[in-house]
Each structure stands twice: as C-alpha cells, then as structure tokens.
Amino acid sequence: MLELTEPQEIIKLVEREVKQLLQKCHIDEPPVDAYVLAESLGLGVQIDATLKTRGYSRRRWDTGTIVVGSKNPSKSERKQFTIAHEIGEVLLAGKVGQRRLEEACNLMAVALLLPREWFGKDAQALGFHLLRLKERYSTVSHEVIAYRMLDFKLLIITIFDNGRLYRRKSSYPGPIKKAYPLELKCHEEVGQKGEERLLEDEEVVVAGWPVFREDWKRVILRTELRDIAS
C-alpha cells in the first residue's frame, strides 16, 4: 500500500476515515466519546495513573489495548484526545508515511472529536463563542476548540497561562503583530475579573474567556483584524 506523505492528501484521508468511523458507530451529533470509538474498533482502554508523562499513550497490540497515562487523572479531555490520537495510529498505520504519522494522528484526534462538518456549522451559529462551543463539545479542551476555529475563519488565537504568553496562532496570511494593545487590555481584564470580555477599537475585535482552576488561570483570546476581517 502506498503511504501518503503530502499534507493535503493526508487531510483527505483523515476526513474520510473519520466519516466512516462515526457512521459505523451511529454517531451523528456531538459530543463524541473516544472511549465509544475505541470500543467499536475492538480496543480496550486502560488508564494507568502510574505513568508520569502527561498525555503519553501506547498500544499493546497483543491484547488490543490502548494504555493512557496522565499527570492529571481528572482531566478527561486529555484522555479523550490521547485515545482519539491512538485510534489514528490504528486506522492510519500503513497508509501514512512514518515521518508524517504523528502529525496525521493529531489531525485524526481533532477531526474525530470536532468533526469538520458539525463544528463548522456550530461555530458559525454560535458566533465562534468558545464557552458555548465547549458546552456542545464537552469532551474536548478549550484549547483544542479554540485552535479548531482557525480552520473556519480568519482569526488569531492567543493563550495566556498564569499571566504568561503560552501560545499564539493565526489563520491570517503572513506575519502578525506580537500583540495588539487591546489584546493586552482584554487579557488583563479577563484575568482580574474572571469574566468573559468583548473589546473593540479601530484595529481589532477581541473576545476573551477565562478558563480557571484552583491553582491555574488560563485566558484564551480570539482576535479579528478590522482591515481584513471575514
């Protein structure tokens, strides 16, 4: 069998495999449960709390089991993503070149938990509102949902953890500013008040959401540029 190496061909393969698996499992709306998908493929799931690496997983081919470890056993979204990733390892083995397999399995995890057709429609209907989308796609982390938005709209997604920049991604062509003044203001207000904010000026429209836990504060920003907003 020819192993795919081109990104666009891999994306097409992933989407095709996702559609077939969801149809096989008779899943036609969110949320998607990766445990159910694994079971449909005859794969058991074992949670091993002794594994120290967060999100690490391996497959025991002799027993057909996915073994998942997590530094934070209570964070079910991490387990869901890991299991979905390992399903990709099963379905894409021998079809995607080894150099691209890890990337393809991450694509598979996103596509399984946030199917393109459903998520695109829901994101538009819900105004790309992170918390509303999280309610609908409850098995997926806020971070993964936020980055999935980039596949459907020109946006900048910025994440701050405990006041520090963690990651910044954009679907706009070309380079973007390190930060817009209104983004910094929005981050500060969300972090202080623990409430979502929507701020606008002549350059950008910035929405910000708090994702807080007892000992950890994450702020996620969604930014649209005024001059080339779509």
Backbone hydrogen bonds, N-H to C=O, Kabsch-Sander energy under -0.5 kcal/mol:
donor,donor_aa,acceptor,acceptor_aa,energy
4,L,2,L,-0.5
4,L,95,K,-3.3
10,I,6,E,-2.2
11,I,7,P,-2.4
12,K,8,Q,-2.0
13,L,9,E,-2.2
14,V,10,I,-2.8
15,E,11,I,-2.6
16,R,12,K,-2.1
17,E,13,L,-2.6
18,V,14,V,-2.5
19,K,15,E,-2.3
20,Q,16,R,-2.1
21,L,17,E,-2.2
22,L,18,V,-2.6
23,Q,19,K,-2.0
24,K,20,Q,-2.2
25,C,21,L,-1.9
26,H,23,Q,-1.1
27,I,22,L,-2.6
28,D,26,H,-0.6
34,A,32,V,-0.7
36,V,33,D,-0.6
37,L,33,D,-1.6
38,A,34,A,-2.5
39,E,35,Y,-2.2
40,S,36,V,-1.9
41,L,37,L,-0.9
41,L,38,A,-0.9
42,G,39,E,-1.6
43,L,38,A,-2.7
44,G,42,G,-0.5
44,G,64,G,-2.1
46,Q,66,I,-3.0
48,D,46,Q,-0.6
48,D,68,V,-2.8
49,A,47,I,-0.7
51,L,48,D,-1.5
54,R,52,K,-0.5
55,G,69,G,-0.9
56,Y,53,T,-1.7
58,R,67,V,-1.8
60,R,65,T,-2.6
61,W,59,R,-0.9
63,T,60,R,-0.9
64,G,60,R,-1.5
65,T,60,R,-1.4
66,I,44,G,-3.1
67,V,58,R,-3.0
67,V,65,T,-0.6
68,V,46,Q,-2.8
68,V,66,I,-0.5
69,G,56,Y,-2.7
75,K,72,N,-2.0
76,S,74,S,-1.5
78,R,75,K,-0.8
79,K,75,K,-1.1
80,Q,76,S,-2.7
81,F,77,E,-2.4
82,T,78,R,-2.5
83,I,79,K,-2.8
84,A,80,Q,-2.4
85,H,81,F,-2.5
86,E,82,T,-2.3
87,I,83,I,-2.1
88,G,84,A,-1.5
89,E,85,H,-1.4
90,V,86,E,-1.6
91,L,87,I,-2.8
92,L,88,G,-2.7
93,A,89,E,-0.6
95,K,92,L,-2.4
96,V,92,L,-1.4
97,G,4,L,-3.4
100,R,97,G,-1.4
101,L,97,G,-0.8
101,L,98,Q,-0.7
102,E,98,Q,-0.5
104,A,100,R,-2.6
105,C,101,L,-2.5
106,N,102,E,-1.7
107,L,103,E,-2.1
108,M,104,A,-2.3
109,A,105,C,-2.2
110,V,106,N,-2.1
111,A,107,L,-2.7
112,L,108,M,-2.4
113,L,109,A,-2.1
114,L,110,V,-2.7
119,F,115,P,-3.1
120,G,116,R,-2.5
121,K,117,E,-1.5
122,D,118,W,-2.7
123,A,119,F,-3.1
124,Q,120,G,-1.7
125,A,121,K,-2.5
126,L,122,D,-2.5
127,G,124,Q,-1.3
128,F,123,A,-3.0
129,H,126,L,-1.0
130,L,128,F,-0.7
133,L,129,H,-2.3
134,K,130,L,-2.2
135,E,131,L,-1.7
136,R,132,R,-1.3
137,Y,133,L,-2.8
138,S,136,R,-0.7
140,V,137,Y,-1.6
145,I,141,S,-2.2
146,A,142,H,-2.6
147,Y,143,E,-2.3
148,R,144,V,-1.9
149,M,145,I,-1.2
149,M,146,A,-0.5
150,L,147,Y,-1.1
151,D,148,R,-1.7
152,F,149,M,-2.1
153,K,149,M,-0.9
155,L,153,K,-0.7
156,I,223,T,-1.9
157,I,169,K,-3.0
158,T,156,I,-0.5
158,T,221,L,-2.0
159,I,167,R,-3.0
160,F,219,V,-2.7
161,D,164,R,-2.9
162,N,160,F,-0.5
162,N,217,K,-3.9
164,R,161,D,-2.0
166,Y,159,I,-3.3
167,R,159,I,-1.5
169,K,157,I,-2.8
171,S,155,L,-2.4
172,Y,155,L,-0.5
183,E,180,Y,-0.9
184,L,180,Y,-1.7
185,K,181,P,-1.9
186,C,182,L,-2.6
187,H,183,E,-2.7
188,E,184,L,-2.1
189,E,185,K,-2.5
190,V,186,C,-2.7
191,G,187,H,-2.4
192,Q,188,E,-2.1
193,K,189,E,-2.6
194,G,190,V,-2.4
197,R,208,G,-2.1
199,L,206,V,-2.9
201,D,204,V,-2.1
205,V,224,E,-2.3
206,V,199,L,-3.1
207,A,222,R,-2.7
208,G,197,R,-2.9
209,W,220,I,-2.3
211,V,218,R,-3.3
213,R,216,W,-3.2
216,W,213,R,-0.9
218,R,211,V,-1.5
218,R,216,W,-0.5
219,V,160,F,-2.5
220,I,209,W,-2.3
221,L,158,T,-3.0
222,R,207,A,-2.9
223,T,156,I,-2.8
224,E,205,V,-2.4
226,R,203,E,-3.4
229,A,226,R,-0.7
